[in-house]
Amino acid sequence: MGVSSSQAFKRALAKTRVPVGAPPVVGGVLTYGILNVRPHRPDTKCYGMLASWTSSADTAKRSTPSQMNLQELRSHLPVTQGAIYMNSGWAGPTPLPVLHRIQEALKQEARLGPASTQGVASTRKVMEEARQAISTLVGADVDEICLAHSTREGVNIVIHGIAWKHDDELVICNLEHPALTDPAEVLAQRHGVKVRRAIISPMAPKGDILREIKAQLSPRTRLLALSHVQFTCGLRMPIKEIGQLAQQAGVPFLVDGAQGAGHVEVKVADLGCDFYTISGQKWLMGPVGTGALYIRKGQERLLEPLFTTNALEAARVNSRSPVDRFSLTSQSPGLMAGFAEAVRMVQGIGMERIEQHVMALSNGFRRSLANIKRCRVLSSQLPEAACGLVTVGLEGWPPEELATVLQEQYRIVARTVHGPDGVRFSIAGFNTEQETDQVAEVLAKLAKERG
Ligand SMILES: Cc1ncc(COP(=O)(O)O)c(C=O)c1O
């Protein structure tokens, strides 16, 4: 936004409603941007709430995750008090119960001593708890879950776990995240692997996607690796059908689920993939530095561990779980306890409920945007391909400038993406219709300014 148009807009606002730049929270009423918003949540000061959440007296009063509904979840997210947070596709906000659990686990570690017999046992228990929670979330056996620090780690464990030979082929697509394209390039450089890219349009219907991918599979393909939901445009890939193609071709299938878990329902058995890797910090609202990798039973035999030690080799035969040898690096019990709590919270609300809410909100948002002149929705509107990631281009607004103005003047947190170039809004379970309406209204104003 140029300075003059920004000032003109501020003047127009001053005449009608609250001034831009007023404190974001006044007595529980958000006053940023063009609207007074009274969000659906208790009128509580969030940081006071954080303090009371962590006091033991209050602990007894809190809901268990299984009792929680979406509105209540929102009341545990301090960021919703001061901003319209639509960036869960990058990192979701941390709920207070997750913060509390992290704190409790670290206190316990400090009390027991991390490497005392009790401390080690307590850490093991947390790791098992996290694996259990994740396995339930994705519909896997606990022995198929390997803890990791991120999606990237899971991708690397699989990609670098395969014994590649020169001229072997890896199939990915043109819309993939660097978490996948970077290790793919490394394979090409180090091992002479041929990386074949299916070319898929962000708006592609299912038939085109399947045709494109099938055309790339060959007798030389050693791995097919694709995102569940493409990070730039939010294209939800027909993973189940792609999984069938992979099975017919006898090709192992890795799914980058960074944008899947916590956003859309994931049941690995239905998807028919061999590997599925997730991030804790995005839609699941867990801590940064947490993630996991699902390895379908028996498919661990396709991989050699990326990180190795002598202890690993010694432990190999007696390992407690077939996937243990893939998670070697230490995990923080605090972060893993937080991850387990976040996953349980999401499950307590119910993934089906979360997905329904996300779809209803994002469909409404897409419809509102379609009515705005000079605004282009760059994400698929097809029912089977649409999801909570909505990428938008506004004529006259370079995406970087638009994202900055949204954040600095309206407290709307979203991010830019490229290919397609736009601003990506992540509509998550805790977002509300008031918020999507408000964002649409701001976008309409901004579009008019430069029309
Ligand atoms: C599709 C996709 N894969 C991988 C990642 C990286 O996730 P992590 O930071 O957990 O490795 C992202 C992050 O935005 C992503 O969108």
The ligand as a Gaussian input file, in Angstrom:
#p B3LYP/6-31G(d) Opt

LIG

0 1
 C        4.469000     -29.556000       2.448000
 C        5.490000     -29.239000       3.494000
 N        6.460000     -30.125000       3.754000
 C        7.377000     -29.916000       4.702000
 C        7.395000     -28.755000       5.427000
 C        8.449000     -28.567000       6.467000
 O        7.927000     -28.951000       7.720000
 P        8.911000     -29.106000       8.946000
 O        9.344000     -27.736000       9.316000
 O        8.118000     -29.797000      10.001000
 O       10.059000     -29.926000       8.460000
 C        6.421000     -27.783000       5.189000
 C        6.419000     -26.522000       5.960000
 O        5.780000     -25.568000       5.640000
 C        5.433000     -28.047000       4.213000
 O        4.471000     -27.158000       3.952000

